[in-house]
Amino acid sequence: MATEKVYPMTLEGKAKLEQELNELKMVKRKEVVERIKIARDFGDLSENSEYDSAKDEQAFVEGRITTLENMLRNAHIIDGSEVDNDTVTLGKKVTFTEIPDGDEESYTIVGSAEADPFNGRISNDSPIAKGLLGHNVGEEVAIQTPGGEMTVKIIKIEA
């Protein structure tokens, strides 16, 4: 039997997934069932685009519910405050500068389930996070990215 994938996440990330799951189960699922019921009343199901659309949405909702339940069942809660602030680990906010141009960037490293790069939360599976994990303040790190290698200097690590 294969072991199930573990989903590292913060307490905040877990709460968001639980909220989404509750919304899907209590609201969205009922809305889709109602749409299917209404679409059935339109007649011939073989040429009924409303029915097909509602069934597609139902499949998506049920798939997302299954995915979220699996992620929550296999969640591993990370707490960046439990580890010293000198080493980059999951749950930590890392500030670094690119060398040689000096562009400063900050990201919080989280599990893939709660990654949101546009809001400064990158997955531990991303090239930048993989390159930073385990390194300390003041270190220069070479990171392999799809666009080529970049070198950064870690300035600050926060819980």
C-alpha positions as CSV (number, residue, x, y, z in Angstrom):
1,M,0.0,0.0,0.0
2,A,1.4,3.4,-1.0
3,T,1.8,6.0,1.6
4,E,-0.4,9.1,1.1
5,K,1.2,12.4,0.4
6,V,1.6,14.7,3.4
7,Y,0.5,18.3,3.0
8,P,2.5,20.7,5.1
9,M,0.5,23.8,6.0
10,T,0.1,26.5,8.6
11,L,-2.8,26.7,11.0
12,E,-4.1,29.7,8.9
13,G,-3.8,27.6,5.7
14,K,-5.7,24.7,7.3
15,A,-8.4,27.0,8.5
16,K,-8.8,28.5,4.9
17,L,-9.1,25.0,3.4
18,E,-11.7,24.0,6.1
19,Q,-13.7,27.1,5.3
20,E,-13.6,26.3,1.6
21,L,-14.6,22.7,2.2
22,N,-17.5,23.8,4.4
23,E,-18.6,26.4,1.7
24,L,-18.5,23.7,-1.0
25,K,-20.4,21.1,1.1
26,M,-23.1,23.4,2.6
27,V,-23.7,26.0,-0.1
28,K,-22.2,25.2,-3.5
29,R,-23.3,21.5,-3.6
30,K,-26.9,22.5,-2.9
31,E,-26.8,25.2,-5.6
32,V,-25.5,22.8,-8.2
33,V,-28.1,20.2,-7.4
34,E,-30.8,22.9,-7.7
35,R,-29.3,23.9,-11.1
36,I,-29.5,20.3,-12.3
37,K,-33.1,20.0,-11.1
38,I,-34.1,23.2,-13.0
39,A,-32.2,22.2,-16.1
40,R,-34.0,18.8,-16.2
41,D,-37.3,20.7,-16.5
42,F,-36.1,22.2,-19.8
43,G,-36.7,18.9,-21.5
44,D,-34.5,16.7,-23.7
45,L,-31.3,16.1,-21.8
46,S,-29.3,15.1,-24.9
47,E,-29.4,18.7,-26.2
48,N,-29.6,20.6,-22.9
49,S,-26.5,22.8,-22.4
50,E,-27.7,24.0,-19.1
51,Y,-27.9,20.4,-17.8
52,D,-24.4,19.6,-19.2
53,S,-23.0,22.7,-17.6
54,A,-24.5,22.0,-14.3
55,K,-23.3,18.4,-14.4
56,D,-19.8,19.6,-15.2
57,E,-19.9,22.0,-12.3
58,Q,-21.1,19.2,-10.0
59,A,-18.2,17.0,-11.1
60,F,-15.8,19.9,-10.4
61,V,-17.3,20.6,-6.9
62,E,-17.3,16.9,-5.9
63,G,-13.7,16.6,-7.1
64,R,-12.6,19.6,-5.1
65,I,-14.4,18.3,-2.0
66,T,-12.5,15.0,-2.3
67,T,-9.2,16.8,-2.8
68,L,-9.7,19.1,0.2
69,E,-10.8,16.2,2.4
70,N,-7.6,14.3,1.4
71,M,-5.4,17.4,2.0
72,L,-6.9,18.0,5.4
73,R,-6.8,14.3,6.4
74,N,-3.1,14.3,5.5
75,A,-2.2,17.8,6.8
76,H,1.0,18.3,8.7
77,I,0.8,21.6,10.6
78,I,4.0,23.6,10.5
79,D,4.8,26.3,13.1
80,G,7.7,28.4,12.1
81,S,7.9,29.9,15.6
82,E,9.1,26.6,17.0
83,V,12.4,26.8,15.2
84,D,15.1,29.4,15.6
85,N,14.9,32.4,13.3
86,D,18.4,31.9,11.9
87,T,17.5,29.0,9.5
88,V,15.0,29.0,6.6
89,T,12.2,26.5,7.3
90,L,8.6,26.1,6.3
91,G,6.4,28.8,7.8
92,K,9.1,31.4,7.8
93,K,9.2,34.7,6.0
94,V,12.5,35.2,4.2
95,T,13.9,38.4,2.9
96,F,16.8,38.3,0.5
97,T,18.6,40.4,-2.1
98,E,19.5,39.3,-5.6
99,I,23.2,39.6,-6.3
100,P,24.6,41.6,-8.0
101,D,21.6,44.0,-8.7
102,G,20.4,44.1,-5.2
103,D,16.6,43.7,-5.7
104,E,15.1,42.9,-2.3
105,E,12.3,40.3,-2.1
106,S,10.4,38.7,0.7
107,Y,8.4,35.4,0.7
108,T,6.8,33.2,3.3
109,I,7.5,29.6,2.6
110,V,4.4,27.4,2.9
111,G,3.1,24.1,1.8
112,S,1.8,23.7,-1.8
113,A,-1.8,23.7,-0.5
114,E,-1.6,27.3,0.6
115,A,0.9,28.8,-1.9
116,D,-0.1,32.2,-3.3
117,P,2.9,33.8,-5.0
118,F,1.0,37.1,-5.7
119,N,0.6,37.5,-2.0
120,G,4.2,36.6,-1.1
121,R,3.5,32.9,-0.2
122,I,5.6,30.4,-2.1
123,S,5.4,26.7,-2.1
124,N,8.1,24.7,-0.5
125,D,8.2,22.8,-3.8
126,S,9.1,26.0,-5.8
127,P,12.7,26.4,-7.0
128,I,13.3,29.5,-4.9
129,A,12.0,27.9,-1.7
130,K,14.0,24.7,-2.3
131,G,17.1,26.7,-2.8
132,L,16.5,28.7,0.4
133,L,15.4,26.0,2.8
134,G,18.0,25.1,5.4
135,H,20.2,28.2,4.8
136,N,20.9,30.9,7.4
137,V,20.9,34.7,7.6
138,G,23.9,36.2,5.8
139,E,24.5,33.2,3.5
140,E,24.8,33.6,-0.2
141,V,22.8,30.9,-2.0
142,A,22.8,29.9,-5.7
143,I,19.3,28.9,-6.8
144,Q,18.5,27.0,-9.9
145,T,15.3,28.4,-11.5
146,P,13.7,27.7,-14.9
147,G,15.1,31.0,-16.1
148,G,18.6,30.1,-15.1
149,E,20.7,30.4,-11.9
150,M,20.3,33.3,-9.6
151,T,22.4,34.1,-6.5
152,V,20.8,35.7,-3.4
153,K,21.9,36.8,0.0
154,I,19.6,36.1,2.9
155,I,19.0,39.2,4.9
156,K,16.3,38.4,7.4
157,I,14.3,35.4,8.6
158,E,11.1,35.9,10.6
159,A,8.5,33.6,12.1
